[in-house]
Amino acid sequence: MKYQWMIIPVLCLGACTNEKEEKATSPHNVHNVYVVMPSGDLTEEEREFAGVVEERGELSVGFKTAGQLNHIYVHEGQHVSKGQLLATLDDSDYKLGVEALQIQYNQVKEEVGRAQKLFEKKSMSANDYEKAVAGLQQLGVQLQANKNKLAYTRLTSPTSGIIESVNFSAGEMVDAGTAVFTLLDVSQKAVVVDIPVSLYLERNNIKGIYCGTTHSPSTEYAMTILSIVPKADGNQLYRMKLGFKGESKTLTPGMNVNVRMEFNSTANENLRIPASAVFRKEGKEWVWVLNPDSTVSMRQIEINPRYEGEEVEVISGLTPGASVVRAGVRMLHEGEKVKVIEKPAETNFGGML
C-alpha cells in the first residue's frame, strides 16, 4: 500500500503527455498557409528606344604657320578624306628661307669635313673641332625647321569629315592656329539615346545593342557603349552614347534611329516573391519554405534593396521550384506541419492564417 501514492502521479503525467500530443497533432491546431512559387525577374529580354546619330566631334582646322592664303580647294558641305589637301599659303618666302640655309649648311659641312682631316692629323685641337661640328648640327636644326614651315603652307584634313564652314577667302592673311575651316568629324559617328533609371541599373546585363531606321527596318548596325553620363536629367533619364562596330555610311548626323537592346539571360536569374513572405530575424531576411512532408523550414535569402512595393527581388537563397509561404510567417515554427490552401479565405482578413 505504501507504493500506491506513487502510481497516481505517473498515470496523471502520462495522461497529460498524451493530451499535449493529441492537441499538437489535432487538425484544428494545424496552421493553414498560402504558398506561392517565385516568379522570374522583371527585366525584359529586349527593349527599344529612339536615338539620334551625331558626329563624334567638331574640329577647327588651321595652318601651323602664318601667311597669305594662296588657294582653297574645298567648299562648305563637301566630304573630305583624311590627308586630303584643303588649302595652301603663299610659300615664296619660305622657299627662299630654306634655300638660304641649305647653301649655308652645305658650306659649313665642307668646312667641317676639312676640319676633321686636320683633327685626325692632330693639326687641330679637339675643342676647335667640336665647335665646328656643333655649328654644323645647329645649322641642320635650323634648316629642318625652315623645311617644316614650308611644309606647313599646305593644309590637309586631319580626319575624314564634312566641311561645315570656310572662314577665309583666298588672298587673306591668316595667323598660325587660326581656324580656316570647321570640320565635322564623321570618321566615327555616334548615336545618342536617353535611357530610364530601370535600364541604367541593368546596364551591365546588356548583351547586344543594334540600331536601324524605319526606312530600312531589315538593316541593323551593331553598336557598343562609349559612355553613360552618371547623372539623370530633369526627366530622370541618363544620356548614353553608342559607337558603331563597323561601317555605317548610310547613316548621317542628325538622322533619327531606333535603338534595340538585348539582355543577357543572367538578367532573368533573380526571382520575385511577395513582400509579405519575407520577415527579418537577427538583422537578416528569411522566408518559410514548404517541404515535401508538409513541414516548413526557415531559409535565409538576400534581396535587392532597390525593389520596393508588394514584391521583392531575391538575389540568392531560393530556387525557381521552391514553395514559399506567403502570409502568416510570424506564426510558424521550424519543422511545423502546415496545411496548404489554394487561396486565402474570404474571412481571412489580411491573409494572416
C-alpha positions as CSV (number, residue, x, y, z in Angstrom):
1,M,0.0,0.0,0.0
2,K,2.9,2.3,0.6
3,Y,3.6,2.4,-3.2
4,Q,0.1,3.2,-4.3
5,W,0.5,7.0,-3.9
6,M,3.3,7.0,-6.5
7,I,1.2,5.4,-9.2
8,I,-1.3,8.1,-9.4
9,P,1.1,11.0,-10.4
10,V,2.7,8.7,-13.1
11,L,-0.7,8.0,-14.6
12,C,-1.5,11.7,-14.5
13,L,1.8,12.5,-16.2
14,G,1.1,10.0,-18.9
15,A,-2.4,11.3,-19.4
16,C,-1.1,14.9,-19.6
17,T,1.6,14.0,-22.2
18,N,-1.0,12.2,-24.4
19,E,-3.2,15.2,-24.1
20,K,-0.5,17.5,-25.3
21,E,0.5,15.2,-28.2
22,E,-3.1,14.9,-29.2
23,K,-3.5,18.7,-29.0
24,A,-0.4,19.2,-31.1
25,T,-1.5,16.7,-33.8
26,S,-5.1,17.8,-33.8
27,P,-6.2,19.0,-37.3
28,H,-7.7,22.1,-35.6
29,N,-4.2,23.2,-34.5
30,V,-2.5,23.0,-37.9
31,H,-1.9,26.3,-39.5
32,N,-3.4,26.9,-42.9
33,V,-0.9,28.6,-45.2
34,Y,-1.0,30.0,-48.7
35,V,2.2,29.3,-50.7
36,V,3.5,30.9,-53.9
37,M,6.1,29.9,-56.4
38,P,8.9,32.5,-57.1
39,S,8.5,34.2,-60.5
40,G,11.1,35.4,-62.9
41,D,12.8,38.7,-63.0
42,L,11.0,41.8,-64.2
43,T,13.8,42.7,-66.7
44,E,12.6,42.5,-70.3
45,E,14.7,40.5,-72.8
46,E,14.5,43.2,-75.4
47,R,13.7,46.9,-75.3
48,E,13.7,49.7,-77.9
49,F,14.5,53.4,-77.7
50,A,14.7,56.4,-80.0
51,G,18.2,57.7,-80.8
52,V,19.9,60.4,-82.9
53,V,23.1,60.0,-85.0
54,E,25.8,62.5,-84.1
55,E,29.3,63.2,-85.3
56,R,31.9,62.3,-82.8
57,G,33.3,65.9,-82.8
58,E,33.7,69.3,-84.4
59,L,37.3,70.3,-85.3
60,S,38.8,73.7,-86.0
61,V,41.4,73.3,-88.7
62,G,44.1,75.9,-89.4
63,F,47.7,76.3,-90.5
64,K,50.7,75.8,-88.2
65,T,52.3,78.9,-89.6
66,A,51.2,82.4,-90.7
67,G,50.9,83.6,-94.3
68,Q,48.7,84.7,-97.1
69,L,46.0,82.2,-98.4
70,N,47.0,81.2,-101.9
71,H,44.3,78.7,-102.8
72,I,41.3,77.0,-101.1
73,Y,40.4,73.6,-102.6
74,V,37.2,72.7,-100.8
75,H,33.8,74.2,-100.2
76,E,31.2,74.1,-97.4
77,G,29.3,70.8,-97.2
78,Q,32.0,68.9,-99.1
79,H,33.0,65.5,-97.8
80,V,36.8,65.2,-97.4
81,S,39.1,62.3,-96.6
82,K,41.9,62.1,-94.1
83,G,45.1,63.7,-95.7
84,Q,43.2,65.5,-98.4
85,L,44.6,68.9,-99.4
86,L,42.3,71.7,-98.1
87,A,44.3,75.0,-98.8
88,T,47.7,76.4,-99.3
89,L,49.6,79.6,-98.3
90,D,52.0,81.6,-100.4
91,D,55.2,79.7,-99.9
92,S,57.7,82.0,-101.8
93,D,59.4,83.4,-98.7
94,Y,59.5,80.0,-97.0
95,K,61.2,78.5,-100.1
96,L,63.8,81.3,-100.0
97,G,64.5,80.7,-96.3
98,V,65.1,77.0,-97.0
99,E,67.4,77.7,-100.0
100,A,69.5,80.2,-98.0
101,L,70.0,77.9,-95.1
102,Q,70.7,75.0,-97.4
103,I,73.6,76.9,-99.0
104,Q,75.0,77.9,-95.6
105,Y,74.6,74.3,-94.4
106,N,76.4,72.9,-97.4
107,Q,79.3,75.4,-96.9
108,V,79.8,74.6,-93.2
109,K,79.5,70.9,-93.9
110,E,82.5,71.2,-96.3
111,E,84.5,73.1,-93.7
112,V,83.8,70.5,-91.0
113,G,85.0,67.9,-93.4
114,R,88.3,69.7,-93.8
115,A,88.5,70.2,-90.1
116,Q,88.0,66.5,-89.5
117,K,91.1,65.7,-91.6
118,L,93.1,68.3,-89.7
119,F,91.9,66.8,-86.4
120,E,92.9,63.3,-87.5
121,K,96.3,64.6,-88.3
122,K,96.4,66.3,-84.9
123,S,96.7,69.7,-86.6
124,M,93.5,71.0,-84.9
125,S,92.6,70.9,-81.3
126,A,89.7,68.8,-80.1
127,N,88.0,71.9,-78.8
128,D,88.0,73.7,-82.1
129,Y,86.9,70.5,-83.9
130,E,83.9,70.0,-81.6
131,K,82.9,73.7,-82.1
132,A,82.9,73.2,-85.8
133,V,80.7,70.0,-85.5
134,A,78.3,71.7,-83.1
135,G,77.9,74.7,-85.5
136,L,77.0,72.2,-88.4
137,Q,74.4,70.5,-86.2
138,Q,72.9,73.8,-85.2
139,L,72.5,74.8,-88.9
140,G,71.0,71.4,-89.6
141,V,68.3,72.0,-87.0
142,Q,67.5,75.5,-88.4
143,L,67.3,74.1,-91.9
144,Q,64.9,71.4,-90.8
145,A,62.7,74.0,-89.0
146,N,62.5,76.0,-92.2
147,K,61.6,72.9,-94.2
148,N,58.8,72.2,-91.7
149,K,57.5,75.8,-92.1
150,L,57.5,75.3,-95.9
151,A,55.5,72.1,-95.4
152,Y,53.1,73.8,-93.1
153,T,52.0,76.0,-96.0
154,R,49.9,73.0,-97.2
155,L,46.9,72.3,-95.0
156,T,45.5,68.8,-95.1
157,S,42.5,67.3,-93.4
158,P,43.3,65.6,-90.1
159,T,40.5,63.1,-90.4
160,S,37.6,62.2,-92.7
161,G,34.6,64.6,-92.3
162,I,32.4,67.2,-93.8
163,I,33.4,70.9,-94.2
164,E,30.9,72.7,-92.1
165,S,32.3,76.2,-92.7
166,V,35.1,78.1,-94.6
167,N,36.1,81.1,-92.6
168,F,38.5,82.9,-95.0
169,S,38.9,83.6,-98.7
170,A,42.0,83.3,-101.0
171,G,44.3,86.4,-100.6
172,E,43.5,87.0,-96.9
173,M,46.2,86.8,-94.3
174,V,45.9,84.2,-91.5
175,D,47.9,83.7,-88.3
176,A,49.2,80.4,-87.1
177,G,46.5,78.4,-85.4
178,T,43.6,80.5,-86.8
179,A,40.6,78.3,-87.7
180,V,40.4,78.4,-91.5
181,F,37.8,75.6,-91.7
182,T,35.3,74.0,-89.3
183,L,35.3,70.2,-89.9
184,L,32.6,67.7,-88.7
185,D,34.4,64.5,-87.8
186,V,32.3,61.7,-89.2
187,S,35.1,59.2,-89.3
188,Q,33.5,57.7,-86.2
189,K,29.8,58.6,-85.8
190,A,27.9,58.0,-82.6
191,V,24.3,57.5,-81.6
192,V,22.9,59.3,-78.5
193,V,19.9,57.8,-76.6
194,D,18.3,58.7,-73.3
195,I,17.5,55.7,-71.1
196,P,15.3,55.4,-68.0
197,V,16.6,54.6,-64.5
198,S,15.5,50.9,-64.7
199,L,17.7,50.4,-67.7
200,Y,20.6,52.4,-66.2
201,L,20.6,50.0,-63.3
202,E,20.6,47.0,-65.6
203,R,23.3,48.3,-68.0
204,N,25.8,45.6,-67.0
205,N,23.3,42.9,-68.3
206,I,23.1,44.3,-71.8
207,K,24.4,41.7,-74.2
208,G,23.8,43.4,-77.6
209,I,22.8,46.8,-79.0
210,Y,21.6,47.5,-82.5
211,C,20.3,50.5,-84.4
212,G,18.4,50.9,-87.6
213,T,15.9,53.2,-89.4
214,T,12.3,53.0,-90.2
215,H,13.2,53.4,-93.9
216,S,15.3,50.2,-93.8
217,P,14.0,48.1,-91.0
218,S,15.8,45.0,-92.2
219,T,19.2,46.7,-91.9
220,E,20.7,47.0,-88.4
221,Y,24.1,48.1,-87.2
222,A,25.9,46.6,-84.2
223,M,26.7,49.1,-81.5
224,T,28.9,49.4,-78.5
225,I,28.6,51.6,-75.4
226,L,31.0,54.5,-75.5
227,S,29.8,56.3,-72.3
228,I,26.9,56.9,-70.0
229,V,26.5,60.1,-68.1
230,P,26.1,59.0,-64.4
231,K,23.7,61.8,-63.7
232,A,20.0,61.9,-64.5
233,D,18.4,64.9,-66.1
234,G,15.1,66.5,-65.0
235,N,13.1,63.7,-66.6
236,Q,15.1,61.0,-64.8
237,L,16.8,60.0,-68.0
238,Y,20.5,59.1,-68.5
239,R,22.4,60.1,-71.6
240,M,24.0,57.1,-73.3
241,K,26.4,57.4,-76.2
242,L,26.9,54.4,-78.6
243,G,29.6,53.8,-81.2
244,F,29.4,51.7,-84.4
245,K,31.3,48.5,-84.5
246,G,31.5,48.6,-88.3
247,E,30.7,50.8,-91.3
248,S,27.6,53.0,-91.2
249,K,27.9,55.0,-94.4
250,T,24.1,55.2,-94.9
251,L,23.6,57.0,-91.6
252,T,24.3,60.7,-91.4
253,P,24.5,63.1,-88.4
254,G,21.1,64.3,-87.3
255,M,19.2,61.2,-88.5
256,N,16.7,59.5,-86.2
257,V,17.3,55.8,-85.5
258,N,15.7,53.0,-83.5
259,V,17.9,51.5,-80.8
260,R,17.2,47.9,-79.8
261,M,18.9,46.4,-76.7
262,E,19.1,42.8,-75.8
263,F,19.8,41.5,-72.3
264,N,21.9,38.5,-71.0
265,S,20.0,35.5,-69.7
266,T,21.6,36.2,-66.3
267,A,19.4,39.2,-66.1
268,N,16.5,36.8,-65.6
269,E,18.0,34.6,-62.9
270,N,16.7,36.7,-60.0
271,L,13.3,35.7,-58.6
272,R,10.4,37.7,-57.2
273,I,8.2,36.9,-54.2
274,P,5.6,38.9,-52.3
275,A,7.0,41.2,-49.7
276,S,4.6,39.7,-47.2
277,A,6.6,36.4,-47.4
278,V,9.7,38.0,-46.0
279,F,10.5,38.5,-42.3
280,R,13.6,39.8,-40.6
281,K,15.5,37.9,-37.8
282,E,18.9,38.7,-36.4
283,G,19.2,41.5,-39.0
284,K,18.7,39.2,-42.0
285,E,15.9,38.3,-44.3
286,W,14.2,34.9,-44.1
287,V,11.3,33.0,-45.7
288,W,9.4,29.9,-44.8
289,V,9.8,27.1,-47.5
290,L,7.3,24.2,-47.7
291,N,8.9,20.8,-47.5
292,P,7.6,17.7,-49.3
293,D,6.3,16.3,-45.9
294,S,4.2,19.4,-45.4
295,T,6.5,20.9,-42.8
296,V,8.1,24.3,-43.1
297,S,11.8,25.3,-42.8
298,M,13.4,28.7,-42.4
299,R,15.6,29.8,-45.3
300,Q,17.8,32.8,-45.4
301,I,17.7,34.9,-48.5
302,E,19.3,38.1,-50.0
303,I,17.0,40.6,-51.5
304,N,17.7,43.5,-53.9
305,P,17.2,46.7,-51.8
306,R,16.1,48.8,-54.9
307,Y,12.9,46.8,-55.4
308,E,10.1,48.2,-53.3
309,G,6.3,47.7,-53.0
310,E,4.3,44.5,-53.0
311,E,7.1,42.4,-54.4
312,V,10.8,42.0,-53.7
313,E,13.6,40.6,-55.8
314,V,15.5,37.7,-54.4
315,I,19.2,37.7,-55.4
316,S,20.2,34.4,-53.6
317,G,18.7,31.7,-51.3
318,L,15.8,30.5,-53.5
319,T,15.3,28.2,-56.4
320,P,12.6,28.6,-59.1
321,G,10.8,25.4,-57.9
322,A,10.6,26.4,-54.2
323,S,7.2,26.8,-52.5
324,V,7.2,29.9,-50.2
325,V,4.7,30.7,-47.5
326,R,3.1,34.0,-48.4
327,A,1.3,35.1,-45.3
328,G,1.3,34.4,-41.5
329,V,5.0,34.0,-41.4
330,R,5.4,35.2,-37.8
331,M,3.1,32.5,-36.5
332,L,5.1,29.5,-37.8
333,H,7.9,27.4,-36.2
334,E,10.7,25.4,-37.6
335,G,9.6,21.9,-38.6
336,E,5.9,22.7,-38.0
337,K,3.4,20.8,-40.2
338,V,1.1,23.0,-42.1
339,K,-1.9,22.7,-44.4
340,V,-1.7,24.3,-47.8
341,I,-4.8,26.1,-49.1
342,E,-5.3,27.3,-52.6
343,K,-6.1,30.9,-51.7
344,P,-6.8,32.9,-48.6
345,A,-10.3,32.5,-47.3
346,E,-12.7,35.5,-47.6
347,T,-12.9,35.8,-43.8
348,N,-9.1,35.6,-43.5
349,F,-8.7,39.4,-43.5
350,G,-5.1,40.3,-44.3
351,G,-4.1,36.8,-45.1
352,M,-2.9,36.1,-41.6
353,L,-3.9,32.5,-41.4
